[in-house]
Amino acid sequence: MSFNKNTIFALASLILTIIGICLVLLGAIKYPEYAIGFSLTGTGFIAIGWAFNALKGRV
């Protein structure tokens, strides 16, 4: 499997989005007293993954 820059950006955005979703769910389900912090951090991870996905064909 050859990794070019588009493949790397796609994998990075997928991984960051999965981590973000897991953080949001972890805060909502397991630690409800810290849900705001987990949700903000998870939203940040999702936003960075979205930015990487937008950069996929441009860099």
C-alpha distance matrix in Angstrom:
0.0 3.8 6.4 9.5 12.8 13.0 9.9 11.5 14.9 14.1 12.9 15.9 18.2 17.4 17.9 21.0 22.4 22.1 23.8 26.4 27.2 27.5 29.9 32.0 32.3 33.0 35.8 37.2 37.3 37.6 39.2 41.4 43.5 40.6 39.0 39.6 37.7 34.8 34.8 35.0 32.1 30.0 30.9 29.9 26.4 26.1 27.5 25.1 22.2 23.9 24.3 20.6 20.0 22.7 21.2 17.9 19.0 21.7 20.5
3.8 0.0 3.8 6.3 9.9 10.7 8.5 9.9 13.3 13.3 12.8 15.2 17.7 17.6 18.3 21.0 22.6 22.8 24.3 26.7 27.9 28.5 30.5 32.6 33.3 34.1 36.6 38.1 38.5 38.9 40.2 42.2 44.2 41.0 39.5 39.8 37.7 35.0 35.0 34.7 31.9 30.0 30.7 29.3 26.0 25.8 26.7 24.0 21.4 23.0 22.8 19.1 18.7 21.1 19.1 15.9 16.6 19.0 17.6
6.4 3.8 0.0 3.8 6.6 7.9 5.7 6.3 9.8 10.4 9.9 11.9 14.5 14.9 15.5 17.8 19.7 20.3 21.6 23.8 25.3 26.0 27.7 29.8 30.8 31.6 33.9 35.5 36.2 36.5 37.6 39.5 41.3 38.1 36.6 36.6 34.5 32.0 31.9 31.4 28.6 26.9 27.4 25.9 22.7 22.6 23.3 20.5 18.1 19.8 19.4 15.6 15.6 18.0 15.8 12.9 14.1 16.2 14.5
9.5 6.3 3.8 0.0 3.8 5.6 5.4 6.4 8.8 10.1 10.9 12.4 14.4 15.6 16.7 18.4 20.1 21.4 22.7 24.4 26.0 27.2 28.7 30.5 31.9 32.9 34.8 36.5 37.5 38.0 38.8 40.5 42.2 38.9 37.2 36.9 34.9 32.6 32.2 31.4 28.8 27.2 27.3 25.5 22.7 22.5 22.5 19.7 17.6 18.7 17.8 14.2 14.2 15.9 13.4 10.5 11.1 12.9 11.2
12.8 9.9 6.6 3.8 0.0 3.8 5.5 5.1 6.1 8.5 9.9 10.4 12.2 14.2 15.3 16.3 18.1 19.9 21.0 22.2 24.2 25.7 26.8 28.4 30.2 31.2 32.8 34.5 35.9 36.4 37.0 38.4 39.9 36.5 34.9 34.3 32.3 30.2 29.7 28.6 26.1 24.8 24.5 22.5 20.0 19.8 19.5 16.5 14.8 15.8 14.4 10.9 11.4 12.8 9.9 7.5 8.6 9.9 7.9
13.0 10.7 7.9 5.6 3.8 0.0 3.8 5.4 5.1 6.1 8.6 9.8 10.5 12.2 14.2 15.3 16.4 18.3 20.0 20.9 22.5 24.3 25.7 27.0 28.6 30.0 31.7 33.0 34.3 35.3 36.0 37.2 39.0 35.7 33.8 33.2 31.6 29.3 28.4 27.6 25.5 23.6 23.1 21.7 19.1 18.2 18.0 15.7 13.4 13.8 13.0 9.7 9.0 10.5 8.6 5.2 6.4 9.0 8.5
9.9 8.5 5.7 5.4 5.5 3.8 0.0 3.8 5.5 5.0 6.1 8.5 9.9 10.5 12.2 14.1 15.3 16.5 18.3 19.8 21.1 22.5 24.3 25.8 27.0 28.3 30.3 31.7 32.6 33.4 34.4 36.0 37.9 34.7 32.8 32.7 31.0 28.5 27.8 27.4 25.0 23.0 23.0 21.8 18.8 18.1 18.6 16.3 13.5 14.6 14.6 11.0 10.3 12.8 11.4 8.1 10.0 12.7 12.0
11.5 9.9 6.3 6.4 5.1 5.4 3.8 0.0 3.8 5.4 5.2 6.0 8.5 9.8 10.5 12.0 14.1 15.3 16.4 18.1 19.9 21.0 22.4 24.3 25.7 26.6 28.5 30.2 31.3 31.8 32.5 34.2 35.8 32.5 30.9 30.7 28.6 26.3 26.0 25.3 22.6 21.0 21.3 19.6 16.5 16.5 17.0 14.1 11.8 13.7 13.3 9.5 10.1 12.7 10.9 8.5 11.2 13.0 11.5
14.9 13.3 9.8 8.8 6.1 5.1 5.5 3.8 0.0 3.8 5.5 5.1 6.0 8.5 9.9 10.4 12.0 14.2 15.3 16.2 18.2 19.8 20.9 22.4 24.2 25.4 26.9 28.5 29.9 30.7 31.2 32.5 34.1 30.8 29.0 28.4 26.6 24.4 23.7 22.8 20.5 18.8 18.5 16.9 14.2 13.8 13.8 11.1 8.8 10.2 9.6 5.8 6.4 9.0 7.4 5.5 8.9 10.5 9.6
14.1 13.3 10.4 10.1 8.5 6.1 5.0 5.4 3.8 0.0 3.8 5.5 5.2 6.2 8.6 10.0 10.6 12.3 14.3 15.3 16.5 18.3 20.0 21.2 22.6 24.1 25.9 27.1 28.3 29.4 30.3 31.5 33.5 30.4 28.3 28.1 26.6 24.1 23.1 22.8 20.7 18.4 18.2 17.3 14.4 13.2 14.0 12.0 8.8 9.9 10.6 7.4 6.1 9.5 9.3 6.7 9.9 12.5 12.5
12.9 12.8 9.9 10.9 9.9 8.6 6.1 5.2 5.5 3.8 0.0 3.8 5.5 5.1 6.1 8.5 9.8 10.6 12.2 14.1 15.4 16.5 18.3 20.1 21.1 22.2 24.4 25.8 26.7 27.3 28.4 30.0 32.0 28.9 27.1 27.2 25.5 22.7 22.3 22.3 19.7 17.5 18.1 17.2 13.7 13.3 14.8 12.6 9.4 11.7 12.7 9.3 9.1 12.7 12.3 10.1 13.4 15.7 15.1
15.9 15.2 11.9 12.4 10.4 9.8 8.5 6.0 5.1 5.5 3.8 0.0 3.8 5.4 5.2 6.0 8.5 9.9 10.6 12.1 14.2 15.3 16.4 18.3 20.0 20.8 22.5 24.3 25.5 26.0 26.6 28.2 29.8 26.5 24.9 24.7 22.7 20.3 20.0 19.5 16.8 15.0 15.6 14.1 10.8 11.0 12.2 9.4 6.9 9.9 10.4 7.2 8.3 11.7 11.1 10.1 13.8 15.2 14.2
18.2 17.7 14.5 14.4 12.2 10.5 9.9 8.5 6.0 5.2 5.5 3.8 0.0 3.8 5.5 5.2 6.0 8.5 9.9 10.4 12.2 14.1 15.3 16.5 18.3 19.7 21.2 22.5 24.1 25.0 25.5 26.7 28.5 25.3 23.3 22.9 21.4 18.9 18.0 17.6 15.4 13.2 13.1 12.2 9.1 8.2 9.3 7.4 4.0 6.4 7.8 5.4 5.6 9.2 9.8 9.1 12.9 14.5 14.3
17.4 17.6 14.9 15.6 14.2 12.2 10.5 9.8 8.5 6.2 5.1 5.4 3.8 0.0 3.8 5.5 5.2 6.2 8.6 9.9 10.6 12.3 14.3 15.5 16.6 18.1 20.1 21.2 22.2 23.3 24.4 25.7 27.9 25.0 22.8 23.0 21.7 18.8 18.0 18.4 16.2 13.4 13.9 13.8 10.4 9.2 11.5 10.4 6.7 8.9 11.2 9.2 8.4 12.1 13.1 11.8 15.3 17.5 17.5
17.9 18.3 15.5 16.7 15.3 14.2 12.2 10.5 9.9 8.6 6.1 5.2 5.5 3.8 0.0 3.8 5.5 5.2 6.2 8.6 10.0 10.6 12.3 14.4 15.4 16.2 18.4 20.0 20.8 21.3 22.3 24.0 26.0 23.0 21.3 21.7 20.0 17.0 16.9 17.3 14.6 12.1 13.6 13.1 9.4 9.5 12.1 10.5 7.7 10.9 12.8 10.7 11.1 14.7 15.2 14.2 17.9 19.7 19.1
21.0 21.0 17.8 18.4 16.3 15.3 14.1 12.0 10.4 10.0 8.5 6.0 5.2 5.5 3.8 0.0 3.8 5.5 5.1 6.1 8.6 9.8 10.5 12.4 14.3 15.1 16.6 18.4 19.8 20.4 20.7 22.2 23.8 20.6 18.9 18.8 17.0 14.3 14.1 13.9 11.2 9.1 10.2 9.3 5.6 6.2 8.7 7.1 5.1 8.7 10.4 9.1 10.3 13.4 14.1 14.1 17.9 19.1 18.5
22.4 22.6 19.7 20.1 18.1 16.4 15.3 14.1 12.0 10.6 9.8 8.5 6.0 5.2 5.5 3.8 0.0 3.8 5.5 5.0 6.2 8.5 9.8 10.7 12.3 14.0 15.5 16.6 18.1 19.4 20.0 21.0 23.1 20.2 17.8 17.9 16.8 13.9 12.9 13.3 11.5 8.4 8.9 9.4 6.3 4.7 8.0 8.1 5.4 7.7 10.6 10.1 10.0 13.1 14.8 14.7 18.3 19.8 20.0
22.1 22.8 20.3 21.4 19.9 18.3 16.5 15.3 14.2 12.3 10.6 9.9 8.5 6.2 5.2 5.5 3.8 0.0 3.8 5.4 5.2 6.1 8.6 10.0 10.6 12.0 14.3 15.4 16.1 17.2 18.4 19.8 22.2 19.5 17.4 18.2 17.2 13.8 13.3 14.7 12.6 9.2 11.0 12.0 8.7 7.9 11.6 11.6 9.0 11.4 14.3 13.4 13.2 16.6 18.1 17.5 21.1 22.9 22.9
23.8 24.3 21.6 22.7 21.0 20.0 18.3 16.4 15.3 14.3 12.2 10.6 9.9 8.6 6.2 5.1 5.5 3.8 0.0 3.8 5.5 5.1 6.2 8.7 9.9 10.3 12.3 14.2 15.2 15.5 16.2 17.9 19.9 16.9 15.3 16.1 14.4 11.1 11.5 12.6 9.8 7.2 9.9 10.3 7.0 7.9 11.4 11.0 9.6 12.6 14.8 14.1 14.9 18.0 19.1 19.0 22.8 24.1 23.7
26.4 26.7 23.8 24.4 22.2 20.9 19.8 18.1 16.2 15.3 14.1 12.1 10.4 9.9 8.6 6.1 5.0 5.4 3.8 0.0 3.8 5.4 5.1 6.3 8.7 9.8 10.8 12.4 14.2 15.1 15.3 16.3 18.2 15.2 13.0 13.3 12.0 9.0 8.4 9.3 7.3 3.9 6.2 7.3 4.8 5.2 8.7 9.4 8.7 10.9 13.4 13.7 14.4 16.9 18.5 19.0 22.7 23.7 23.7
27.2 27.9 25.3 26.0 24.2 22.5 21.1 19.9 18.2 16.5 15.4 14.2 12.2 10.6 10.0 8.6 6.2 5.2 5.5 3.8 0.0 3.8 5.4 5.2 6.2 8.5 10.0 10.6 12.0 13.6 14.5 15.3 17.8 15.4 12.8 13.7 13.4 10.0 8.9 11.0 9.9 6.2 7.9 10.3 8.4 7.3 11.0 12.4 11.0 12.5 15.7 16.0 15.9 18.5 20.6 20.7 24.2 25.7 26.0
27.5 28.5 26.0 27.2 25.7 24.3 22.5 21.0 19.8 18.3 16.5 15.3 14.1 12.3 10.6 9.8 8.5 6.1 5.1 5.4 3.8 0.0 3.8 5.5 5.1 5.9 8.5 9.8 10.3 11.1 12.4 14.0 16.5 14.2 12.2 14.0 13.2 9.4 9.7 12.2 10.5 7.5 10.4 12.3 10.1 10.3 14.0 14.7 13.4 15.7 18.5 18.3 18.6 21.5 23.2 23.1 26.8 28.2 28.2
29.9 30.5 27.7 28.7 26.8 25.7 24.3 22.4 20.9 20.0 18.3 16.4 15.3 14.3 12.3 10.5 9.8 8.6 6.2 5.1 5.4 3.8 0.0 3.8 5.4 5.0 6.2 8.6 9.9 10.2 10.3 11.8 13.8 11.0 9.3 10.7 9.4 5.7 6.8 9.1 7.2 5.0 8.6 10.2 8.9 10.0 13.1 14.0 13.7 15.9 18.3 18.7 19.5 22.0 23.6 24.1 27.8 28.8 28.5
32.0 32.6 29.8 30.5 28.4 27.0 25.8 24.3 22.4 21.2 20.1 18.3 16.5 15.5 14.4 12.4 10.7 10.0 8.7 6.3 5.2 5.5 3.8 0.0 3.8 5.5 5.3 6.2 8.6 10.1 10.1 10.4 12.7 10.5 7.6 8.9 9.0 5.7 4.7 8.0 7.8 5.2 7.5 10.3 9.9 9.9 12.8 14.7 14.5 15.9 18.5 19.5 19.9 22.1 24.1 24.8 28.3 29.3 29.6
32.3 33.3 30.8 31.9 30.2 28.6 27.0 25.7 24.2 22.6 21.1 20.0 18.3 16.6 15.4 14.3 12.3 10.6 9.9 8.7 6.2 5.1 5.4 3.8 0.0 3.8 5.4 5.0 5.9 7.9 9.3 9.9 13.0 11.6 8.9 11.3 11.8 8.4 8.1 11.7 11.4 8.8 11.1 14.0 13.1 12.7 16.0 17.8 16.9 18.4 21.4 22.0 22.0 24.5 26.6 26.9 30.4 31.7 32.0
33.0 34.1 31.6 32.9 31.2 30.0 28.3 26.6 25.4 24.1 22.2 20.8 19.7 18.1 16.2 15.1 14.0 12.0 10.3 9.8 8.5 5.9 5.0 5.5 3.8 0.0 3.8 5.5 5.4 5.4 6.6 8.5 11.2 9.6 8.1 11.1 10.8 7.4 8.8 12.1 11.2 9.5 12.6 14.8 13.8 14.5 17.7 18.9 18.4 20.4 23.1 23.4 23.9 26.5 28.3 28.6 32.3 33.5 33.3
35.8 36.6 33.9 34.8 32.8 31.7 30.3 28.5 26.9 25.9 24.4 22.5 21.2 20.1 18.4 16.6 15.5 14.3 12.3 10.8 10.0 8.5 6.2 5.3 5.4 3.8 0.0 3.8 5.7 5.9 4.9 5.7 8.0 6.2 4.3 7.5 7.8 5.1 6.5 9.8 9.9 9.1 11.7 14.0 14.0 14.8 17.5 19.0 19.2 20.9 23.3 24.2 24.9 27.1 29.0 29.7 33.3 34.2 34.1
37.2 38.1 35.5 36.5 34.5 33.0 31.7 30.2 28.5 27.1 25.8 24.3 22.5 21.2 20.0 18.4 16.6 15.4 14.2 12.4 10.6 9.8 8.6 6.2 5.0 5.5 3.8 0.0 3.8 6.2 6.4 5.3 8.8 8.4 5.5 8.7 10.4 8.1 7.9 11.6 12.5 11.1 12.9 15.9 16.0 16.0 18.7 20.8 20.6 21.8 24.5 25.7 25.9 28.0 30.2 30.9 34.3 35.4 35.7
37.3 38.5 36.2 37.5 35.9 34.3 32.6 31.3 29.9 28.3 26.7 25.5 24.1 22.2 20.8 19.8 18.1 16.1 15.2 14.2 12.0 10.3 9.9 8.6 5.9 5.4 5.7 3.8 0.0 3.8 6.1 6.3 10.0 10.3 8.5 12.1 13.3 10.7 11.3 15.0 15.3 13.6 15.9 18.8 18.3 18.4 21.4 23.2 22.7 24.1 27.0 27.8 27.8 30.3 32.4 32.7 36.2 37.6 37.8
37.6 38.9 36.5 38.0 36.4 35.3 33.4 31.8 30.7 29.4 27.3 26.0 25.0 23.3 21.3 20.4 19.4 17.2 15.5 15.1 13.6 11.1 10.2 10.1 7.9 5.4 5.9 6.2 3.8 0.0 3.8 6.2 9.0 9.2 8.9 12.6 12.9 10.6 12.4 15.7 15.4 14.4 17.3 19.5 19.0 19.7 22.8 24.1 23.8 25.7 28.3 28.8 29.3 31.8 33.6 34.0 37.6 38.8 38.7
39.2 40.2 37.6 38.8 37.0 36.0 34.4 32.5 31.2 30.3 28.4 26.6 25.5 24.4 22.3 20.7 20.0 18.4 16.2 15.3 14.5 12.4 10.3 10.1 9.3 6.6 4.9 6.4 6.1 3.8 0.0 3.8 5.5 5.6 6.2 9.9 10.1 8.6 10.8 13.7 13.7 13.6 16.3 18.3 18.4 19.5 22.1 23.5 23.8 25.6 27.9 28.7 29.6 31.9 33.6 34.3 38.0 38.8 38.6
41.4 42.2 39.5 40.5 38.4 37.2 36.0 34.2 32.5 31.5 30.0 28.2 26.7 25.7 24.0 22.2 21.0 19.8 17.9 16.3 15.3 14.0 11.8 10.4 9.9 8.5 5.7 5.3 6.3 6.2 3.8 0.0 3.8 5.4 4.8 8.3 10.0 9.2 10.3 13.3 14.3 14.2 16.2 18.6 19.2 19.9 22.2 24.1 24.6 25.9 28.3 29.5 30.2 32.1 34.2 35.1 38.6 39.4 39.4
43.5 44.2 41.3 42.2 39.9 39.0 37.9 35.8 34.1 33.5 32.0 29.8 28.5 27.9 26.0 23.8 23.1 22.2 19.9 18.2 17.8 16.5 13.8 12.7 13.0 11.2 8.0 8.8 10.0 9.0 5.5 3.8 0.0 3.8 5.7 8.0 9.2 9.8 11.4 13.6 14.7 15.5 17.4 19.3 20.4 21.5 23.4 25.1 26.1 27.5 29.5 30.9 31.9 33.7 35.5 36.7 40.3 40.7 40.6
40.6 41.0 38.1 38.9 36.5 35.7 34.7 32.5 30.8 30.4 28.9 26.5 25.3 25.0 23.0 20.6 20.2 19.5 16.9 15.2 15.4 14.2 11.0 10.5 11.6 9.6 6.2 8.4 10.3 9.2 5.6 5.4 3.8 0.0 3.8 5.6 5.7 6.4 8.6 10.4 11.1 12.3 14.3 15.8 16.9 18.5 20.2 21.7 22.9 24.5 26.2 27.5 28.8 30.6 32.2 33.5 37.1 37.4 37.1
39.0 39.5 36.6 37.2 34.9 33.8 32.8 30.9 29.0 28.3 27.1 24.9 23.3 22.8 21.3 18.9 17.8 17.4 15.3 13.0 12.8 12.2 9.3 7.6 8.9 8.1 4.3 5.5 8.5 8.9 6.2 4.8 5.7 3.8 0.0 3.8 5.5 5.2 5.8 8.5 9.9 10.2 11.8 14.0 15.2 16.0 17.9 19.8 20.7 21.9 24.0 25.5 26.4 28.1 30.0 31.3 34.8 35.3 35.3
39.6 39.8 36.6 36.9 34.3 33.2 32.7 30.7 28.4 28.1 27.2 24.7 22.9 23.0 21.7 18.8 17.9 18.2 16.1 13.3 13.7 14.0 10.7 8.9 11.3 11.1 7.5 8.7 12.1 12.6 9.9 8.3 8.0 5.6 3.8 0.0 3.8 5.5 5.1 6.1 8.6 9.8 10.4 12.3 14.3 15.2 16.3 18.4 19.9 20.8 22.4 24.4 25.5 26.7 28.6 30.3 33.6 33.8 33.9
37.7 37.7 34.5 34.9 32.3 31.6 31.0 28.6 26.6 26.6 25.5 22.7 21.4 21.7 20.0 17.0 16.8 17.2 14.4 12.0 13.4 13.2 9.4 9.0 11.8 10.8 7.8 10.4 13.3 12.9 10.1 10.0 9.2 5.7 5.5 3.8 0.0 3.8 5.4 5.2 6.2 8.5 9.9 10.7 12.4 14.2 15.3 16.7 18.5 19.9 21.2 22.8 24.4 25.8 27.3 29.0 32.4 32.4 32.1
34.8 35.0 32.0 32.6 30.2 29.3 28.5 26.3 24.4 24.1 22.7 20.3 18.9 18.8 17.0 14.3 13.9 13.8 11.1 9.0 10.0 9.4 5.7 5.7 8.4 7.4 5.1 8.1 10.7 10.6 8.6 9.2 9.8 6.4 5.2 5.5 3.8 0.0 3.8 5.6 5.2 6.0 8.4 9.8 10.6 12.2 14.1 15.4 16.4 18.2 20.0 21.1 22.4 24.3 25.8 27.1 30.7 31.1 30.8
34.8 35.0 31.9 32.2 29.7 28.4 27.8 26.0 23.7 23.1 22.3 20.0 18.0 18.0 16.9 14.1 12.9 13.3 11.5 8.4 8.9 9.7 6.8 4.7 8.1 8.8 6.5 7.9 11.3 12.4 10.8 10.3 11.4 8.6 5.8 5.1 5.4 3.8 0.0 3.8 5.5 5.1 6.0 8.5 9.8 10.4 12.1 14.2 15.2 16.2 18.2 19.9 20.8 22.3 24.3 25.7 29.1 29.5 29.7
35.0 34.7 31.4 31.4 28.6 27.6 27.4 25.3 22.8 22.8 22.3 19.5 17.6 18.4 17.3 13.9 13.3 14.7 12.6 9.3 11.0 12.2 9.1 8.0 11.7 12.1 9.8 11.6 15.0 15.7 13.7 13.3 13.6 10.4 8.5 6.1 5.2 5.6 3.8 0.0 3.8 5.5 5.1 6.2 8.8 9.9 10.4 12.4 14.3 15.1 16.5 18.5 19.9 21.0 22.7 24.5 27.8 27.8 27.8
32.1 31.9 28.6 28.8 26.1 25.5 25.0 22.6 20.5 20.7 19.7 16.8 15.4 16.2 14.6 11.2 11.5 12.6 9.8 7.3 9.9 10.5 7.2 7.8 11.4 11.2 9.9 12.5 15.3 15.4 13.7 14.3 14.7 11.1 9.9 8.6 6.2 5.2 5.5 3.8 0.0 3.8 5.4 5.1 6.4 8.7 9.9 10.7 12.5 14.3 15.4 16.7 18.5 20.0 21.3 22.9 26.4 26.5 26.1
30.0 30.0 26.9 27.2 24.8 23.6 23.0 21.0 18.8 18.4 17.5 15.0 13.2 13.4 12.1 9.1 8.4 9.2 7.2 3.9 6.2 7.5 5.0 5.2 8.8 9.5 9.1 11.1 13.6 14.4 13.6 14.2 15.5 12.3 10.2 9.8 8.5 6.0 5.1 5.5 3.8 0.0 3.8 5.3 5.1 6.2 8.6 10.0 10.6 12.3 14.3 15.4 16.5 18.4 20.1 21.2 24.8 25.3 25.2
30.9 30.7 27.4 27.3 24.5 23.1 23.0 21.3 18.5 18.2 18.1 15.6 13.1 13.9 13.6 10.2 8.9 11.0 9.9 6.2 7.9 10.4 8.6 7.5 11.1 12.6 11.7 12.9 15.9 17.3 16.3 16.2 17.4 14.3 11.8 10.4 9.9 8.4 6.0 5.1 5.4 3.8 0.0 3.8 5.4 5.0 6.1 8.7 9.8 10.4 12.3 14.2 15.1 16.4 18.4 20.0 23.3 23.6 23.9
29.9 29.3 25.9 25.5 22.5 21.7 21.8 19.6 16.9 17.3 17.2 14.1 12.2 13.8 13.1 9.3 9.4 12.0 10.3 7.3 10.3 12.3 10.2 10.3 14.0 14.8 14.0 15.9 18.8 19.5 18.3 18.6 19.3 15.8 14.0 12.3 10.7 9.8 8.5 6.2 5.1 5.3 3.8 0.0 3.8 5.4 5.0 6.2 8.6 9.7 10.6 12.4 14.2 15.3 16.6 18.5 21.9 21.7 21.6
26.4 26.0 22.7 22.7 20.0 19.1 18.8 16.5 14.2 14.4 13.7 10.8 9.1 10.4 9.4 5.6 6.3 8.7 7.0 4.8 8.4 10.1 8.9 9.9 13.1 13.8 14.0 16.0 18.3 19.0 18.4 19.2 20.4 16.9 15.2 14.3 12.4 10.6 9.8 8.8 6.4 5.1 5.4 3.8 0.0 3.8 5.4 5.2 6.2 8.6 9.9 10.6 12.3 14.3 15.4 16.7 20.3 20.6 20.3
26.1 25.8 22.6 22.5 19.8 18.2 18.1 16.5 13.8 13.2 13.3 11.0 8.2 9.2 9.5 6.2 4.7 7.9 7.9 5.2 7.3 10.3 10.0 9.9 12.7 14.5 14.8 16.0 18.4 19.7 19.5 19.9 21.5 18.5 16.0 15.2 14.2 12.2 10.4 9.9 8.7 6.2 5.0 5.4 3.8 0.0 3.8 5.5 5.0 6.1 8.7 9.8 10.4 12.3 14.3 15.3 18.8 19.5 19.9
27.5 26.7 23.3 22.5 19.5 18.0 18.6 17.0 13.8 14.0 14.8 12.2 9.3 11.5 12.1 8.7 8.0 11.6 11.4 8.7 11.0 14.0 13.1 12.8 16.0 17.7 17.5 18.7 21.4 22.8 22.1 22.2 23.4 20.2 17.9 16.3 15.3 14.1 12.1 10.4 9.9 8.6 6.1 5.0 5.4 3.8 0.0 3.8 5.4 5.0 6.2 8.7 9.7 10.5 12.4 14.4 17.5 17.6 18.0
25.1 24.0 20.5 19.7 16.5 15.7 16.3 14.1 11.1 12.0 12.6 9.4 7.4 10.4 10.5 7.1 8.1 11.6 11.0 9.4 12.4 14.7 14.0 14.7 17.8 18.9 19.0 20.8 23.2 24.1 23.5 24.1 25.1 21.7 19.8 18.4 16.7 15.4 14.2 12.4 10.7 10.0 8.7 6.2 5.2 5.5 3.8 0.0 3.8 5.3 5.0 6.2 8.6 9.8 10.6 12.5 15.8 15.7 15.5
22.2 21.4 18.1 17.6 14.8 13.4 13.5 11.8 8.8 8.8 9.4 6.9 4.0 6.7 7.7 5.1 5.4 9.0 9.6 8.7 11.0 13.4 13.7 14.5 16.9 18.4 19.2 20.6 22.7 23.8 23.8 24.6 26.1 22.9 20.7 19.9 18.5 16.4 15.2 14.3 12.5 10.6 9.8 8.6 6.2 5.0 5.4 3.8 0.0 3.8 5.4 5.1 6.2 8.7 9.9 10.6 14.3 15.1 15.1
23.9 23.0 19.8 18.7 15.8 13.8 14.6 13.7 10.2 9.9 11.7 9.9 6.4 8.9 10.9 8.7 7.7 11.4 12.6 10.9 12.5 15.7 15.9 15.9 18.4 20.4 20.9 21.8 24.1 25.7 25.6 25.9 27.5 24.5 21.9 20.8 19.9 18.2 16.2 15.1 14.3 12.3 10.4 9.7 8.6 6.1 5.0 5.3 3.8 0.0 3.8 5.4 5.0 6.2 8.7 10.0 13.0 13.8 14.7
24.3 22.8 19.4 17.8 14.4 13.0 14.6 13.3 9.6 10.6 12.7 10.4 7.8 11.2 12.8 10.4 10.6 14.3 14.8 13.4 15.7 18.5 18.3 18.5 21.4 23.1 23.3 24.5 27.0 28.3 27.9 28.3 29.5 26.2 24.0 22.4 21.2 20.0 18.2 16.5 15.4 14.3 12.3 10.6 9.9 8.7 6.2 5.0 5.4 3.8 0.0 3.8 5.3 5.0 6.3 8.7 11.6 11.3 11.9
20.6 19.1 15.6 14.2 10.9 9.7 11.0 9.5 5.8 7.4 9.3 7.2 5.4 9.2 10.7 9.1 10.1 13.4 14.1 13.7 16.0 18.3 18.7 19.5 22.0 23.4 24.2 25.7 27.8 28.8 28.7 29.5 30.9 27.5 25.5 24.4 22.8 21.1 19.9 18.5 16.7 15.4 14.2 12.4 10.6 9.8 8.7 6.2 5.1 5.4 3.8 0.0 3.8 5.4 5.0 6.3 9.8 10.2 10.1
20.0 18.7 15.6 14.2 11.4 9.0 10.3 10.1 6.4 6.1 9.1 8.3 5.6 8.4 11.1 10.3 10.0 13.2 14.9 14.4 15.9 18.6 19.5 19.9 22.0 23.9 24.9 25.9 27.8 29.3 29.6 30.2 31.9 28.8 26.4 25.5 24.4 22.4 20.8 19.9 18.5 16.5 15.1 14.2 12.3 10.4 9.7 8.6 6.2 5.0 5.3 3.8 0.0 3.8 5.4 5.2 8.5 10.0 11.0
22.7 21.1 18.0 15.9 12.8 10.5 12.8 12.7 9.0 9.5 12.7 11.7 9.2 12.1 14.7 13.4 13.1 16.6 18.0 16.9 18.5 21.5 22.0 22.1 24.5 26.5 27.1 28.0 30.3 31.8 31.9 32.1 33.7 30.6 28.1 26.7 25.8 24.3 22.3 21.0 20.0 18.4 16.4 15.3 14.3 12.3 10.5 9.8 8.7 6.2 5.0 5.4 3.8 0.0 3.8 5.5 7.4 7.9 9.8
21.2 19.1 15.8 13.4 9.9 8.6 11.4 10.9 7.4 9.3 12.3 11.1 9.8 13.1 15.2 14.1 14.8 18.1 19.1 18.5 20.6 23.2 23.6 24.1 26.6 28.3 29.0 30.2 32.4 33.6 33.6 34.2 35.5 32.2 30.0 28.6 27.3 25.8 24.3 22.7 21.3 20.1 18.4 16.6 15.4 14.3 12.4 10.6 9.9 8.7 6.3 5.0 5.4 3.8 0.0 3.8 5.7 5.2 6.2
17.9 15.9 12.9 10.5 7.5 5.2 8.1 8.5 5.5 6.7 10.1 10.1 9.1 11.8 14.2 14.1 14.7 17.5 19.0 19.0 20.7 23.1 24.1 24.8 26.9 28.6 29.7 30.9 32.7 34.0 34.3 35.1 36.7 33.5 31.3 30.3 29.0 27.1 25.7 24.5 22.9 21.2 20.0 18.5 16.7 15.3 14.4 12.5 10.6 10.0 8.7 6.3 5.2 5.5 3.8 0.0 3.8 5.8 6.8
19.0 16.6 14.1 11.1 8.6 6.4 10.0 11.2 8.9 9.9 13.4 13.8 12.9 15.3 17.9 17.9 18.3 21.1 22.8 22.7 24.2 26.8 27.8 28.3 30.4 32.3 33.3 34.3 36.2 37.6 38.0 38.6 40.3 37.1 34.8 33.6 32.4 30.7 29.1 27.8 26.4 24.8 23.3 21.9 20.3 18.8 17.5 15.8 14.3 13.0 11.6 9.8 8.5 7.4 5.7 3.8 0.0 3.8 6.1
21.7 19.0 16.2 12.9 9.9 9.0 12.7 13.0 10.5 12.5 15.7 15.2 14.5 17.5 19.7 19.1 19.8 22.9 24.1 23.7 25.7 28.2 28.8 29.3 31.7 33.5 34.2 35.4 37.6 38.8 38.8 39.4 40.7 37.4 35.3 33.8 32.4 31.1 29.5 27.8 26.5 25.3 23.6 21.7 20.6 19.5 17.6 15.7 15.1 13.8 11.3 10.2 10.0 7.9 5.2 5.8 3.8 0.0 3.8
20.5 17.6 14.5 11.2 7.9 8.5 12.0 11.5 9.6 12.5 15.1 14.2 14.3 17.5 19.1 18.5 20.0 22.9 23.7 23.7 26.0 28.2 28.5 29.6 32.0 33.3 34.1 35.7 37.8 38.7 38.6 39.4 40.6 37.1 35.3 33.9 32.1 30.8 29.7 27.8 26.1 25.2 23.9 21.6 20.3 19.9 18.0 15.5 15.1 14.7 11.9 10.1 11.0 9.8 6.2 6.8 6.1 3.8 0.0
